[in-house]
């Protein structure tokens, strides 16, 4: 089972999050049959989306992240609700390169207006893109190291990473200690194979300050037959029959779970 562990470290002014999203990424690869480059980009975004979702306070909250290619040809989109039901899809040229594109994060707590932050992407490294996002859009000193490791068949053998944020009262000693732990993790050639527990033990042993909170993200789309019928009902039976006459069927495709909902004339007559 995938796991996200959050805790305060050192004197309590450093927030640490360690993530294992291997099953999440493999499910996305299975659903979308992505190429290795698309798997790495989509997997990195799913991991960061799970990170944001793990911090949602209200049950009606949600987060969505979109990367658009430099030339506008294609996008990678991921989203999650407060239950950490994470989903996503990738298409077009940004499954090959991120550089020059844009990253947009929309965060909703369910109570107030959504927060929207965006930044230009200056490299093909997902970690760099999100570190830049935090610096520019949220003004929070944040170190990000996430990644996806694939085998020769394209299966994800490990995915996840480490995200460290300095809280407002962090002093120089805490900042230095956080930096040392982060760079030690980055410099370790085996870091992508560590479980969250192993990361805590190896890089933060003795520095955990308080309770470690654990949550478990899963790949789950929020579409359903009922929801699709509700959308189509707003179109009207007459218009649906007209579309069916012109195209043979009415088809609605969900990008997130790669599912087609198909209605022929008989099903439209019966259900709408």
Buried (B, 14 or more C-beta within 10 A) or exposed (E): EBBBBBBBBBBBBBBBBBBBBBBBBBBBBEBBEBBBBBBBBBBBBBBBBBBBBBBBEEEEBBBBBBBBBBEEEBBBBBBBBBBBBBBBBBBBBBBEBBBBBBBBBBBBBBEEEBEEBBBBBEEBBBBBBBBBBBEEBBEEBBBBBBBBBBEEEBBBBBBBBBBBBBEEEBEEEBBEBBBEBBEEBEEBEEBBEBBBBBBBEBBBEEBBBEEBEBBBBBBBBBBEEEEBBEEBEEEEEEEBBEBBEEEEEBEBEBBBBBBEBEBEBEBBEEEB
